Amino acid sequence: MSENIGKLTTKAEQGDAKAQFKLGLYYSGNDELDYEKAFHWYSKAAEQGMAAAQDKLGIMYENGYGVTQDNEKAFQWYLKAAEQGYASAQDNLGGMYVNGRGVAKDVEKAFQWFLKAAEQGDDNAQVRLAYLYAKGIGVTQDDKKAFQWYEKAAKQGCAPAQLNLGRLYQTGLGVAQDDKKAFQWYKKAAEQDLPIAQYVVGVLYENGQGVAQDNKKAFEWYSKAAEQGYSDAAKALEELKNQ
């Protein structure tokens, strides 16, 4: 942290919300990890109306970091930040609604909050929104819109979105079927160490689907996934060895 902790603490104690928030970040993500101190400073900033701090406070209540776990209080703080237009809180609030945590389950409200966050570019919300469209949860089922939202998140580098985009290209759901594009997106996710994507890339190399057949590369990708404990990859690896 660029600012001296002592000076930052002085500012925070004087009521500076930005300093309070920075201390919260420091104590929740530094070598001097202290969730109780983080909770204390996030609370101070949140009470002054800082949306980012309110969102962090919601996360701490939801997970029981530095405070007794409390879904209802998590929901309340997420709501305060979400109503200020804070995308991360809108995404988190959608998660509370979709799972019925701290509030009655309401998939339509979940959809509405995910949409607000997704429209601000929150890639996690974009993935969740795409899933709701794909499954018809809280909204009319629409493969094309699912594709569009997965694509937005995938282009931001979100590995789960890249994986799902690969699936849509492979199956032709919401987009023209294209094995080459499917492979390209699977590979992007695999390069981010997503084990299921690494396994799928191995399968595509072994079968020559969307890419030139190459058992050596299939072996390499199966190995990467197997090293992460992906059982299907371990089985595929053994079968490839025995060919």
Buried (B, 14 or more C-beta within 10 A) or exposed (E): EEEEBEEBBEBBEEEBBBBBBBBBBBBBEEEEEEBEBBBBBBBBBBEBEBBBBBBBBBBBBBEEBBBEEBBEBBBBBBBBBBEBEBBBBBBBBBBBBBEEBBBEEBBEBBBBBBBBBBBBEBBBBBBBBBBBBBEEBBBEEBBEBBBBBBBBBBBBEBBBBBBBBBBBBBEEBBBEEBBEBBBBBBBBBBBBEBBBBBBBBBBBBBEEBBBEEBBEBBBBBBBBBBBBEBEBBBEBBEEBEEE
